[in-house]
Amino acid sequence: MQIAGAGWAESAIEDACASTQEWFRSLPVFEPRVNLGSVVGHRSPALLSERDCVIAFARFLNEAGVPTDAIHHEVSISRWLFDSPHPAATAMTSGARRRVDLVLVKQDDLLAADFPAVELGFTFEAFIEFGYLTDFWMEPRAQRFREPLAGQEKVSADVKKIESHLKSGACRLGYVVAFEECDYGFEPDFAAIAEAQSGCRVRFIRSW
């Protein structure tokens, strides 16, 4: 099944968020868990890295109706896609990472585009950045490595990254999806404020 209509990506992303959280909360856990103090093992064998979070989310996007050829991983926003004077060609050239974790775009839209895009017109349907906020620092004797502050900063930096892509016209929708294994102390209105200020939608996938 393929999603049609103007809101195909938005509805699928929101459905995938709901399905992913239900799955996230059902995962088996390592028992006993490796805890060497300086190194703590992952909570579940289903997620051993942030890439695993992306793979799982893409699976639920597909179940929500997004065809696999519309889902792209680790896409670099390079000059063959956007070239000067397009704003997206010069956005984020100050050392920030120009690669996007997950990109949604219909194959027909890519085939119909004239690349490189040098003026506003072509846009990707959605850019999604991911964060994997593990609960390692809650384990006894574990070194905290600035958590939970580092996790909060990571999500905030991803919001700014997506904001840049939205403002440059590279994408129509922008999301940050954060897998949160424990409470990282985000304010209750964090997502609402982020969206109002940047246009980026933040979704927390929580196991707690």
mmCIF file of the C-alpha atoms, coordinates in Angstrom:
data_MODEL
# 
_entry.id   MODEL 
# 
loop_
_atom_site.group_PDB 
_atom_site.id 
_atom_site.type_symbol 
_atom_site.label_atom_id 
_atom_site.label_alt_id 
_atom_site.label_comp_id 
_atom_site.label_asym_id 
_atom_site.label_entity_id 
_atom_site.label_seq_id 
_atom_site.pdbx_PDB_ins_code 
_atom_site.Cartn_x 
_atom_site.Cartn_y 
_atom_site.Cartn_z 
_atom_site.occupancy 
_atom_site.B_iso_or_equiv 
_atom_site.pdbx_formal_charge 
_atom_site.auth_seq_id 
_atom_site.auth_comp_id 
_atom_site.auth_asym_id 
_atom_site.auth_atom_id 
_atom_site.pdbx_PDB_model_num 
ATOM 1   C CA . MET A 1 1   ? 0.000  0.000  0.000   1.00 0.00 ? 1   MET A CA 1 
ATOM 2   C CA . GLN A 1 2   ? 1.205  3.500  -0.840  1.00 0.00 ? 2   GLN A CA 1 
ATOM 3   C CA . ILE A 1 3   ? 0.057  6.655  0.882   1.00 0.00 ? 3   ILE A CA 1 
ATOM 4   C CA . ALA A 1 4   ? -1.528 9.297  -1.319  1.00 0.00 ? 4   ALA A CA 1 
ATOM 5   C CA . GLY A 1 5   ? -2.462 12.894 -0.625  1.00 0.00 ? 5   GLY A CA 1 
ATOM 6   C CA . ALA A 1 6   ? -0.661 15.960 0.648   1.00 0.00 ? 6   ALA A CA 1 
ATOM 7   C CA . GLY A 1 7   ? -0.305 14.748 4.237   1.00 0.00 ? 7   GLY A CA 1 
ATOM 8   C CA . TRP A 1 8   ? 1.025  11.283 3.514   1.00 0.00 ? 8   TRP A CA 1 
ATOM 9   C CA . ALA A 1 9   ? 4.300  11.709 5.404   1.00 0.00 ? 9   ALA A CA 1 
ATOM 10  C CA . GLU A 1 10  ? 2.853  13.489 8.416   1.00 0.00 ? 10  GLU A CA 1 
ATOM 11  C CA . SER A 1 11  ? 0.178  10.881 9.105   1.00 0.00 ? 11  SER A CA 1 
ATOM 12  C CA . ALA A 1 12  ? 2.635  8.023  8.593   1.00 0.00 ? 12  ALA A CA 1 
ATOM 13  C CA . ILE A 1 13  ? 5.256  9.544  10.888  1.00 0.00 ? 13  ILE A CA 1 
ATOM 14  C CA . GLU A 1 14  ? 2.721  10.097 13.670  1.00 0.00 ? 14  GLU A CA 1 
ATOM 15  C CA . ASP A 1 15  ? 1.415  6.531  13.273  1.00 0.00 ? 15  ASP A CA 1 
ATOM 16  C CA . ALA A 1 16  ? 4.981  5.205  13.335  1.00 0.00 ? 16  ALA A CA 1 
ATOM 17  C CA . CYS A 1 17  ? 5.699  7.130  16.541  1.00 0.00 ? 17  CYS A CA 1 
ATOM 18  C CA . ALA A 1 18  ? 2.731  5.495  18.259  1.00 0.00 ? 18  ALA A CA 1 
ATOM 19  C CA . SER A 1 19  ? 3.616  2.007  17.006  1.00 0.00 ? 19  SER A CA 1 
ATOM 20  C CA . THR A 1 20  ? 7.295  2.438  17.871  1.00 0.00 ? 20  THR A CA 1 
ATOM 21  C CA . GLN A 1 21  ? 6.533  3.443  21.451  1.00 0.00 ? 21  GLN A CA 1 
ATOM 22  C CA . GLU A 1 22  ? 4.289  0.409  21.942  1.00 0.00 ? 22  GLU A CA 1 
ATOM 23  C CA . TRP A 1 23  ? 7.073  -1.814 20.576  1.00 0.00 ? 23  TRP A CA 1 
ATOM 24  C CA . PHE A 1 24  ? 9.759  -0.003 22.620  1.00 0.00 ? 24  PHE A CA 1 
ATOM 25  C CA . ARG A 1 25  ? 7.899  -0.660 25.850  1.00 0.00 ? 25  ARG A CA 1 
ATOM 26  C CA . SER A 1 26  ? 7.562  -4.365 25.075  1.00 0.00 ? 26  SER A CA 1 
ATOM 27  C CA . LEU A 1 27  ? 11.242 -5.104 24.455  1.00 0.00 ? 27  LEU A CA 1 
ATOM 28  C CA . PRO A 1 28  ? 13.017 -7.871 26.385  1.00 0.00 ? 28  PRO A CA 1 
ATOM 29  C CA . VAL A 1 29  ? 15.917 -6.722 28.561  1.00 0.00 ? 29  VAL A CA 1 
ATOM 30  C CA . PHE A 1 30  ? 19.312 -8.145 29.409  1.00 0.00 ? 30  PHE A CA 1 
ATOM 31  C CA . GLU A 1 31  ? 19.228 -9.775 32.818  1.00 0.00 ? 31  GLU A CA 1 
ATOM 32  C CA . PRO A 1 32  ? 21.690 -9.569 34.395  1.00 0.00 ? 32  PRO A CA 1 
ATOM 33  C CA . ARG A 1 33  ? 22.948 -6.446 32.676  1.00 0.00 ? 33  ARG A CA 1 
ATOM 34  C CA . VAL A 1 34  ? 26.650 -5.899 32.054  1.00 0.00 ? 34  VAL A CA 1 
ATOM 35  C CA . ASN A 1 35  ? 27.852 -3.178 34.401  1.00 0.00 ? 35  ASN A CA 1 
ATOM 36  C CA . LEU A 1 36  ? 31.593 -2.536 34.634  1.00 0.00 ? 36  LEU A CA 1 
ATOM 37  C CA . GLY A 1 37  ? 31.178 0.968  36.029  1.00 0.00 ? 37  GLY A CA 1 
ATOM 38  C CA . SER A 1 38  ? 33.070 2.661  33.213  1.00 0.00 ? 38  SER A CA 1 
ATOM 39  C CA . VAL A 1 39  ? 31.114 0.615  30.652  1.00 0.00 ? 39  VAL A CA 1 
ATOM 40  C CA . VAL A 1 40  ? 27.465 -0.390 30.943  1.00 0.00 ? 40  VAL A CA 1 
ATOM 41  C CA . GLY A 1 41  ? 25.815 -2.780 28.499  1.00 0.00 ? 41  GLY A CA 1 
ATOM 42  C CA . HIS A 1 42  ? 22.717 -1.912 26.516  1.00 0.00 ? 42  HIS A CA 1 
ATOM 43  C CA . ARG A 1 43  ? 19.298 -2.414 28.070  1.00 0.00 ? 43  ARG A CA 1 
ATOM 44  C CA . SER A 1 44  ? 17.801 -4.595 25.348  1.00 0.00 ? 44  SER A CA 1 
ATOM 45  C CA . PRO A 1 45  ? 19.184 -6.872 22.628  1.00 0.00 ? 45  PRO A CA 1 
ATOM 46  C CA . ALA A 1 46  ? 16.769 -5.178 20.196  1.00 0.00 ? 46  ALA A CA 1 
ATOM 47  C CA . LEU A 1 47  ? 18.641 -1.861 20.338  1.00 0.00 ? 47  LEU A CA 1 
ATOM 48  C CA . LEU A 1 48  ? 22.423 -1.861 20.377  1.00 0.00 ? 48  LEU A CA 1 
ATOM 49  C CA . SER A 1 49  ? 22.897 1.512  18.693  1.00 0.00 ? 49  SER A CA 1 
ATOM 50  C CA . GLU A 1 50  ? 21.114 4.634  17.476  1.00 0.00 ? 50  GLU A CA 1 
ATOM 51  C CA . ARG A 1 51  ? 21.089 3.080  13.990  1.00 0.00 ? 51  ARG A CA 1 
ATOM 52  C CA . ASP A 1 52  ? 18.906 0.297  15.381  1.00 0.00 ? 52  ASP A CA 1 
ATOM 53  C CA . CYS A 1 53  ? 16.391 2.952  16.437  1.00 0.00 ? 53  CYS A CA 1 
ATOM 54  C CA . VAL A 1 54  ? 16.319 4.307  12.884  1.00 0.00 ? 54  VAL A CA 1 
ATOM 55  C CA . ILE A 1 55  ? 15.883 0.822  11.389  1.00 0.00 ? 55  ILE A CA 1 
ATOM 56  C CA . ALA A 1 56  ? 12.989 0.031  13.728  1.00 0.00 ? 56  ALA A CA 1 
ATOM 57  C CA . PHE A 1 57  ? 11.273 3.335  12.997  1.00 0.00 ? 57  PHE A CA 1 
ATOM 58  C CA . ALA A 1 58  ? 11.635 2.809  9.248   1.00 0.00 ? 58  ALA A CA 1 
ATOM 59  C CA . ARG A 1 59  ? 9.935  -0.568 9.614   1.00 0.00 ? 59  ARG A CA 1 
ATOM 60  C CA . PHE A 1 60  ? 6.951  1.054  11.294  1.00 0.00 ? 60  PHE A CA 1 
ATOM 61  C CA . LEU A 1 61  ? 6.860  3.764  8.628   1.00 0.00 ? 61  LEU A CA 1 
ATOM 62  C CA . ASN A 1 62  ? 6.584  1.025  6.040   1.00 0.00 ? 62  ASN A CA 1 
ATOM 63  C CA . GLU A 1 63  ? 3.783  -0.637 8.011   1.00 0.00 ? 63  GLU A CA 1 
ATOM 64  C CA . ALA A 1 64  ? 2.029  2.757  8.062   1.00 0.00 ? 64  ALA A CA 1 
ATOM 65  C CA . GLY A 1 65  ? 2.055  2.753  4.269   1.00 0.00 ? 65  GLY A CA 1 
ATOM 66  C CA . VAL A 1 66  ? 5.287  4.455  3.262   1.00 0.00 ? 66  VAL A CA 1 
ATOM 67  C CA . PRO A 1 67  ? 6.869  2.442  0.436   1.00 0.00 ? 67  PRO A CA 1 
ATOM 68  C CA . THR A 1 68  ? 10.437 1.322  1.010   1.00 0.00 ? 68  THR A CA 1 
ATOM 69  C CA . ASP A 1 69  ? 11.647 3.285  -2.022  1.00 0.00 ? 69  ASP A CA 1 
ATOM 70  C CA . ALA A 1 70  ? 10.462 6.483  -0.326  1.00 0.00 ? 70  ALA A CA 1 
ATOM 71  C CA . ILE A 1 71  ? 12.588 5.873  2.808   1.00 0.00 ? 71  ILE A CA 1 
ATOM 72  C CA . HIS A 1 72  ? 16.277 6.807  2.674   1.00 0.00 ? 72  HIS A CA 1 
ATOM 73  C CA . HIS A 1 73  ? 18.962 6.489  5.358   1.00 0.00 ? 73  HIS A CA 1 
ATOM 74  C CA . GLU A 1 74  ? 21.959 8.746  6.007   1.00 0.00 ? 74  GLU A CA 1 
ATOM 75  C CA . VAL A 1 75  ? 21.326 11.156 3.150   1.00 0.00 ? 75  VAL A CA 1 
ATOM 76  C CA . SER A 1 76  ? 24.013 13.780 2.557   1.00 0.00 ? 76  SER A CA 1 
ATOM 77  C CA . ILE A 1 77  ? 22.658 17.165 1.499   1.00 0.00 ? 77  ILE A CA 1 
ATOM 78  C CA . SER A 1 78  ? 25.262 17.707 -1.190  1.00 0.00 ? 78  SER A CA 1 
ATOM 79  C CA . ARG A 1 79  ? 25.671 20.002 -4.176  1.00 0.00 ? 79  ARG A CA 1 
ATOM 80  C CA . TRP A 1 80  ? 24.205 17.527 -6.642  1.00 0.00 ? 80  TRP A CA 1 
ATOM 81  C CA . LEU A 1 81  ? 20.885 18.002 -4.810  1.00 0.00 ? 81  LEU A CA 1 
ATOM 82  C CA . PHE A 1 82  ? 21.022 21.729 -4.023  1.00 0.00 ? 82  PHE A CA 1 
ATOM 83  C CA . ASP A 1 83  ? 23.476 24.152 -5.587  1.00 0.00 ? 83  ASP A CA 1 
ATOM 84  C CA . SER A 1 84  ? 23.970 27.890 -5.235  1.00 0.00 ? 84  SER A CA 1 
ATOM 85  C CA . PRO A 1 85  ? 21.993 30.154 -5.144  1.00 0.00 ? 85  PRO A CA 1 
ATOM 86  C CA . HIS A 1 86  ? 19.508 27.754 -3.500  1.00 0.00 ? 86  HIS A CA 1 
ATOM 87  C CA . PRO A 1 87  ? 19.518 28.469 0.277   1.00 0.00 ? 87  PRO A CA 1 
ATOM 88  C CA . ALA A 1 88  ? 19.930 24.756 1.051   1.00 0.00 ? 88  ALA A CA 1 
ATOM 89  C CA . ALA A 1 89  ? 23.259 24.736 -0.784  1.00 0.00 ? 89  ALA A CA 1 
ATOM 90  C CA . THR A 1 90  ? 24.846 27.070 1.737   1.00 0.00 ? 90  THR A CA 1 
ATOM 91  C CA . ALA A 1 91  ? 22.929 26.175 4.888   1.00 0.00 ? 91  ALA A CA 1 
ATOM 92  C CA . MET A 1 92  ? 24.928 24.511 7.658   1.00 0.00 ? 92  MET A CA 1 
ATOM 93  C CA . THR A 1 93  ? 28.377 25.117 6.219   1.00 0.00 ? 93  THR A CA 1 
ATOM 94  C CA . SER A 1 94  ? 29.853 26.064 9.596   1.00 0.00 ? 94  SER A CA 1 
ATOM 95  C CA . GLY A 1 95  ? 30.966 22.544 10.429  1.00 0.00 ? 95  GLY A CA 1 
ATOM 96  C CA . ALA A 1 96  ? 27.574 21.108 11.330  1.00 0.00 ? 96  ALA A CA 1 
ATOM 97  C CA . ARG A 1 97  ? 26.782 17.656 9.991   1.00 0.00 ? 97  ARG A CA 1 
ATOM 98  C CA . ARG A 1 98  ? 24.901 17.871 6.668   1.00 0.00 ? 98  ARG A CA 1 
ATOM 99  C CA . ARG A 1 99  ? 23.797 14.241 6.697   1.00 0.00 ? 99  ARG A CA 1 
ATOM 100 C CA . VAL A 1 100 ? 20.204 13.464 7.670   1.00 0.00 ? 100 VAL A CA 1 
ATOM 101 C CA . ASP A 1 101 ? 19.357 10.247 9.515   1.00 0.00 ? 101 ASP A CA 1 
ATOM 102 C CA . LEU A 1 102 ? 16.127 9.484  7.656   1.00 0.00 ? 102 LEU A CA 1 
ATOM 103 C CA . VAL A 1 103 ? 14.633 11.183 4.603   1.00 0.00 ? 103 VAL A CA 1 
ATOM 104 C CA . LEU A 1 104 ? 11.189 10.658 3.093   1.00 0.00 ? 104 LEU A CA 1 
ATOM 105 C CA . VAL A 1 105 ? 10.492 11.495 -0.533  1.00 0.00 ? 105 VAL A CA 1 
ATOM 106 C CA . LYS A 1 106 ? 8.392  9.815  -3.208  1.00 0.00 ? 106 LYS A CA 1 
ATOM 107 C CA . GLN A 1 107 ? 10.358 8.231  -6.015  1.00 0.00 ? 107 GLN A CA 1 
ATOM 108 C CA . ASP A 1 108 ? 8.224  10.018 -8.626  1.00 0.00 ? 108 ASP A CA 1 
ATOM 109 C CA . ASP A 1 109 ? 9.081  13.388 -7.061  1.00 0.00 ? 109 ASP A CA 1 
ATOM 110 C CA . LEU A 1 110 ? 12.789 12.621 -7.354  1.00 0.00 ? 110 LEU A CA 1 
ATOM 111 C CA . LEU A 1 111 ? 12.445 11.529 -10.949 1.00 0.00 ? 111 LEU A CA 1 
ATOM 112 C CA . ALA A 1 112 ? 10.505 14.679 -11.833 1.00 0.00 ? 112 ALA A CA 1 
ATOM 113 C CA . ALA A 1 113 ? 13.024 17.042 -10.208 1.00 0.00 ? 113 ALA A CA 1 
ATOM 114 C CA . ASP A 1 114 ? 15.726 18.897 -12.118 1.00 0.00 ? 114 ASP A CA 1 
ATOM 115 C CA . PHE A 1 115 ? 18.937 18.432 -10.126 1.00 0.00 ? 115 PHE A CA 1 
ATOM 116 C CA . PRO A 1 116 ? 20.784 20.242 -8.826  1.00 0.00 ? 116 PRO A CA 1 
ATOM 117 C CA . ALA A 1 117 ? 17.991 22.490 -7.629  1.00 0.00 ? 117 ALA A CA 1 
ATOM 118 C CA . VAL A 1 118 ? 19.258 26.067 -7.808  1.00 0.00 ? 118 VAL A CA 1 
ATOM 119 C CA . GLU A 1 119 ? 16.051 27.824 -6.828  1.00 0.00 ? 119 GLU A CA 1 
ATOM 120 C CA . LEU A 1 120 ? 13.178 27.154 -4.457  1.00 0.00 ? 120 LEU A CA 1 
ATOM 121 C CA . GLY A 1 121 ? 10.765 24.537 -5.728  1.00 0.00 ? 121 GLY A CA 1 
ATOM 122 C CA . PHE A 1 122 ? 11.802 20.960 -5.066  1.00 0.00 ? 122 PHE A CA 1 
ATOM 123 C CA . THR A 1 123 ? 11.680 19.917 -1.418  1.00 0.00 ? 123 THR A CA 1 
ATOM 124 C CA . PHE A 1 124 ? 12.052 16.599 0.329   1.00 0.00 ? 124 PHE A CA 1 
ATOM 125 C CA . GLU A 1 125 ? 8.878  15.564 2.095   1.00 0.00 ? 125 GLU A CA 1 
ATOM 126 C CA . ALA A 1 126 ? 10.419 15.028 5.533   1.00 0.00 ? 126 ALA A CA 1 
ATOM 127 C CA . PHE A 1 127 ? 13.742 15.022 7.369   1.00 0.00 ? 127 PHE A CA 1 
ATOM 128 C CA . ILE A 1 128 ? 13.966 13.037 10.609  1.00 0.00 ? 128 ILE A CA 1 
ATOM 129 C CA . GLU A 1 129 ? 16.835 13.066 13.095  1.00 0.00 ? 129 GLU A CA 1 
ATOM 130 C CA . PHE A 1 130 ? 17.101 10.467 15.859  1.00 0.00 ? 130 PHE A CA 1 
ATOM 131 C CA . GLY A 1 131 ? 18.502 10.342 19.355  1.00 0.00 ? 131 GLY A CA 1 
ATOM 132 C CA . TYR A 1 132 ? 19.033 7.267  21.523  1.00 0.00 ? 132 TYR A CA 1 
ATOM 133 C CA . LEU A 1 133 ? 19.004 8.391  25.154  1.00 0.00 ? 133 LEU A CA 1 
ATOM 134 C CA . THR A 1 134 ? 19.948 5.274  27.080  1.00 0.00 ? 134 THR A CA 1 
ATOM 135 C CA . ASP A 1 135 ? 19.570 4.761  30.815  1.00 0.00 ? 135 ASP A CA 1 
ATOM 136 C CA . PHE A 1 136 ? 23.148 3.550  31.380  1.00 0.00 ? 136 PHE A CA 1 
ATOM 137 C CA . TRP A 1 137 ? 23.858 6.414  33.776  1.00 0.00 ? 137 TRP A CA 1 
ATOM 138 C CA . MET A 1 138 ? 21.117 5.250  36.146  1.00 0.00 ? 138 MET A CA 1 
ATOM 139 C CA . GLU A 1 139 ? 22.921 1.986  36.856  1.00 0.00 ? 139 GLU A CA 1 
ATOM 140 C CA . PRO A 1 140 ? 24.893 1.664  40.131  1.00 0.00 ? 140 PRO A CA 1 
ATOM 141 C CA . ARG A 1 141 ? 28.558 2.764  39.857  1.00 0.00 ? 141 ARG A CA 1 
ATOM 142 C CA . ALA A 1 142 ? 28.086 3.945  36.268  1.00 0.00 ? 142 ALA A CA 1 
ATOM 143 C CA . GLN A 1 143 ? 30.027 6.987  35.100  1.00 0.00 ? 143 GLN A CA 1 
ATOM 144 C CA . ARG A 1 144 ? 27.458 9.595  34.117  1.00 0.00 ? 144 ARG A CA 1 
ATOM 145 C CA . PHE A 1 145 ? 29.430 11.334 31.307  1.00 0.00 ? 145 PHE A CA 1 
ATOM 146 C CA . ARG A 1 146 ? 27.411 14.575 31.824  1.00 0.00 ? 146 ARG A CA 1 
ATOM 147 C CA . GLU A 1 147 ? 24.064 12.818 31.578  1.00 0.00 ? 147 GLU A CA 1 
ATOM 148 C CA . PRO A 1 148 ? 21.261 13.755 31.509  1.00 0.00 ? 148 PRO A CA 1 
ATOM 149 C CA . LEU A 1 149 ? 22.487 17.178 30.333  1.00 0.00 ? 149 LEU A CA 1 
ATOM 150 C CA . ALA A 1 150 ? 24.377 15.724 27.369  1.00 0.00 ? 150 ALA A CA 1 
ATOM 151 C CA . GLY A 1 151 ? 21.219 14.013 26.140  1.00 0.00 ? 151 GLY A CA 1 
ATOM 152 C CA . GLN A 1 152 ? 19.223 17.229 26.440  1.00 0.00 ? 152 GLN A CA 1 
ATOM 153 C CA . GLU A 1 153 ? 21.892 19.088 24.481  1.00 0.00 ? 153 GLU A CA 1 
ATOM 154 C CA . LYS A 1 154 ? 21.920 16.438 21.767  1.00 0.00 ? 154 LYS A CA 1 
ATOM 155 C CA . VAL A 1 155 ? 18.177 16.757 21.160  1.00 0.00 ? 155 VAL A CA 1 
ATOM 156 C CA . SER A 1 156 ? 18.373 20.562 21.181  1.00 0.00 ? 156 SER A CA 1 
ATOM 157 C CA . ALA A 1 157 ? 21.201 20.488 18.634  1.00 0.00 ? 157 ALA A CA 1 
ATOM 158 C CA . ASP A 1 158 ? 19.164 18.185 16.386  1.00 0.00 ? 158 ASP A CA 1 
ATOM 159 C CA . VAL A 1 159 ? 16.220 20.594 16.599  1.00 0.00 ? 159 VAL A CA 1 
ATOM 160 C CA . LYS A 1 160 ? 18.466 23.440 15.416  1.00 0.00 ? 160 LYS A CA 1 
ATOM 161 C CA . LYS A 1 161 ? 19.776 21.264 12.596  1.00 0.00 ? 161 LYS A CA 1 
ATOM 162 C CA . ILE A 1 162 ? 16.271 20.456 11.366  1.00 0.00 ? 162 ILE A CA 1 
ATOM 163 C CA . GLU A 1 163 ? 15.278 24.119 11.744  1.00 0.00 ? 163 GLU A CA 1 
ATOM 164 C CA . SER A 1 164 ? 18.080 25.061 9.351   1.00 0.00 ? 164 SER A CA 1 
ATOM 165 C CA . HIS A 1 165 ? 16.830 22.591 6.739   1.00 0.00 ? 165 HIS A CA 1 
ATOM 166 C CA . LEU A 1 166 ? 13.253 23.812 7.089   1.00 0.00 ? 166 LEU A CA 1 
ATOM 167 C CA . LYS A 1 167 ? 14.229 27.461 6.725   1.00 0.00 ? 167 LYS A CA 1 
ATOM 168 C CA . SER A 1 168 ? 16.392 26.734 3.674   1.00 0.00 ? 168 SER A CA 1 
ATOM 169 C CA . GLY A 1 169 ? 13.544 24.990 1.897   1.00 0.00 ? 169 GLY A CA 1 
ATOM 170 C CA . ALA A 1 170 ? 15.230 21.588 1.806   1.00 0.00 ? 170 ALA A CA 1 
ATOM 171 C CA . CYS A 1 171 ? 12.278 19.796 3.417   1.00 0.00 ? 171 CYS A CA 1 
ATOM 172 C CA . ARG A 1 172 ? 8.593  20.372 4.049   1.00 0.00 ? 172 ARG A CA 1 
ATOM 173 C CA . LEU A 1 173 ? 8.420  18.576 7.414   1.00 0.00 ? 173 LEU A CA 1 
ATOM 174 C CA . GLY A 1 174 ? 11.094 18.211 10.077  1.00 0.00 ? 174 GLY A CA 1 
ATOM 175 C CA . TYR A 1 175 ? 11.142 15.871 13.069  1.00 0.00 ? 175 TYR A CA 1 
ATOM 176 C CA . VAL A 1 176 ? 13.440 14.878 15.899  1.00 0.00 ? 176 VAL A CA 1 
ATOM 177 C CA . VAL A 1 177 ? 12.575 11.467 17.338  1.00 0.00 ? 177 VAL A CA 1 
ATOM 178 C CA . ALA A 1 178 ? 14.209 10.715 20.685  1.00 0.00 ? 178 ALA A CA 1 
ATOM 179 C CA . PHE A 1 179 ? 14.182 7.206  22.160  1.00 0.00 ? 179 PHE A CA 1 
ATOM 180 C CA . GLU A 1 180 ? 14.232 7.811  25.910  1.00 0.00 ? 180 GLU A CA 1 
ATOM 181 C CA . GLU A 1 181 ? 14.952 4.840  28.200  1.00 0.00 ? 181 GLU A CA 1 
ATOM 182 C CA . CYS A 1 182 ? 14.550 6.908  31.355  1.00 0.00 ? 182 CYS A CA 1 
ATOM 183 C CA . ASP A 1 183 ? 13.520 10.413 32.344  1.00 0.00 ? 183 ASP A CA 1 
ATOM 184 C CA . TYR A 1 184 ? 16.086 12.856 30.938  1.00 0.00 ? 184 TYR A CA 1 
ATOM 185 C CA . GLY A 1 185 ? 14.421 15.848 32.549  1.00 0.00 ? 185 GLY A CA 1 
ATOM 186 C CA . PHE A 1 186 ? 12.944 17.580 29.507  1.00 0.00 ? 186 PHE A CA 1 
ATOM 187 C CA . GLU A 1 187 ? 10.394 20.225 30.396  1.00 0.00 ? 187 GLU A CA 1 
ATOM 188 C CA . PRO A 1 188 ? 6.791  19.120 29.731  1.00 0.00 ? 188 PRO A CA 1 
ATOM 189 C CA . ASP A 1 189 ? 6.388  21.843 27.090  1.00 0.00 ? 189 ASP A CA 1 
ATOM 190 C CA . PHE A 1 190 ? 9.758  21.219 25.405  1.00 0.00 ? 190 PHE A CA 1 
ATOM 191 C CA . ALA A 1 191 ? 8.222  19.810 22.207  1.00 0.00 ? 191 ALA A CA 1 
ATOM 192 C CA . ALA A 1 192 ? 5.584  22.545 21.959  1.00 0.00 ? 192 ALA A CA 1 
ATOM 193 C CA . ILE A 1 193 ? 8.170  25.307 22.400  1.00 0.00 ? 193 ILE A CA 1 
ATOM 194 C CA . ALA A 1 194 ? 10.567 23.704 19.915  1.00 0.00 ? 194 ALA A CA 1 
ATOM 195 C CA . GLU A 1 195 ? 7.864  23.485 17.261  1.00 0.00 ? 195 GLU A CA 1 
ATOM 196 C CA . ALA A 1 196 ? 6.649  27.050 17.858  1.00 0.00 ? 196 ALA A CA 1 
ATOM 197 C CA . GLN A 1 197 ? 10.155 28.486 17.657  1.00 0.00 ? 197 GLN A CA 1 
ATOM 198 C CA . SER A 1 198 ? 11.715 26.333 14.943  1.00 0.00 ? 198 SER A CA 1 
ATOM 199 C CA . GLY A 1 199 ? 8.990  24.452 13.109  1.00 0.00 ? 199 GLY A CA 1 
ATOM 200 C CA . CYS A 1 200 ? 10.673 21.187 14.120  1.00 0.00 ? 200 CYS A CA 1 
ATOM 201 C CA . ARG A 1 201 ? 8.415  18.585 15.703  1.00 0.00 ? 201 ARG A CA 1 
ATOM 202 C CA . VAL A 1 202 ? 9.911  16.638 18.600  1.00 0.00 ? 202 VAL A CA 1 
ATOM 203 C CA . ARG A 1 203 ? 8.533  13.224 19.470  1.00 0.00 ? 203 ARG A CA 1 
ATOM 204 C CA . PHE A 1 204 ? 9.708  11.273 22.528  1.00 0.00 ? 204 PHE A CA 1 
ATOM 205 C CA . ILE A 1 205 ? 9.528  7.478  22.292  1.00 0.00 ? 205 ILE A CA 1 
ATOM 206 C CA . ARG A 1 206 ? 9.580  6.495  25.947  1.00 0.00 ? 206 ARG A CA 1 
ATOM 207 C CA . SER A 1 207 ? 10.038 3.134  27.622  1.00 0.00 ? 207 SER A CA 1 
ATOM 208 C CA . TRP A 1 208 ? 8.989  4.502  30.996  1.00 0.00 ? 208 TRP A CA 1 
# 
